[in-house]
């Protein structure tokens, strides 16, 4: 749980939003390869030939 100041929280949320934007751009690039869609499915992100999912305390890619 976060225990910092409101200003720190705001800064970290802004950084998180920037990272999310980068992830969205990467997913769009994967789709632009023309192999199929990238879609959310049951707490996973599934694309053509891969699956991204949470494993314990990290994100993992299964090919």
Helices and strands as residue ranges (DSSP letters): H 6-32, E 39-41, E 44-47, E 50-55, E 58-62
